[in-house]
Amino acid sequence: MTLPLIFCMVATVIPVFFSKISSAPTWLGLQALALGWITLTQFETFSLHASLVGLEVLLVRAVLVPHLLRRALRKQPNARISLMPSNLFSWIIAVMLIILAFKFGDGARADARALTLGAVAATVVIAFLILATNHEPKAQLVALLFMENALALFETLMPEHWPLTVHLAMSSVYVLTVFVGSWLVGSDATADRDTRDTAEETP
C-alpha cells in the first residue's frame, strides 16, 4: 500500500507549491485515483463490498466532482492564480508543516498504517495552510475538498470498514460541498462584477 500512498501525497503536495486554482480538479481526480487504489488493495480478499466502495470512490471523487468543479471554475475570474501564495515564506511554512505531520509516521518503514496517518495529517495541515494563506473562495473550496479526501484516507486505518451507507453519506456530503461551494463562489464573483460595474458608472 506504500506506492498508492506516495502517489496520493504527490497529488496533494505538488499543487500547493506549483499549481493554479484552475488545475485543482485534475489534482483532486488524481488524489481520488490513489484513494480508489488504496481502497481496493486494503481488502485482503475480493468482495462485493470492496468493489462497490472502490467504484464509488472512483466515480464520485475521480470523475463526477472534478467535472463539476472544473465546470464551475471555468466561469470564474482569477482562476489562474496560485493555490497558495508563491513566496519563500509560505513555502518554508508548508515544508515545515509537512515534516511535522509526517512525525506521526516515524515508524512508516515498518508499518504502513503509520505512513497512512502521516499522509492524512499532511493533507489536513496543507488544507489548513491554504485556508490561512489564500482568501479566494475558490481556493478555500479546494482546501475543503482536500480535507474530505483526508477523511476518506483516514477511513482506511479503521479496524473495521465502514458500511456502504456511511460511504454513500460521505459521498453525498462531498458532492454537496462542491454544489454549495460552486454556488457561493459564483455569487461572490457576480457581486464583485456588479460592484466593479457600479464603480465604473459612478462619475
HELIX and SHEET records of a PDB file:
HELIX    1   1 THR A    2  PHE A   18  1                                  17    
HELIX    2   2 ILE A   21  SER A   23  5                                   3    
HELIX    3   3 ALA A   24  GLN A   42  1                                  19    
HELIX    4   4 LEU A   48  GLU A   56  1                                   9    
HELIX    5   5 VAL A   57  LEU A   64  3                                   8    
HELIX    6   6 VAL A   65  ARG A   74  1                                  10    
HELIX    7   7 LEU A   88  ALA A  101  1                                  14    
HELIX    8   8 PHE A  102  GLY A  105  5                                   4    
HELIX    9   9 ALA A  112  THR A  133  1                                  22    
HELIX   10  10 PRO A  137  GLU A  155  1                                  19    
HELIX   11  11 LEU A  164  GLU A  201  1                                  38    
END                                                                             
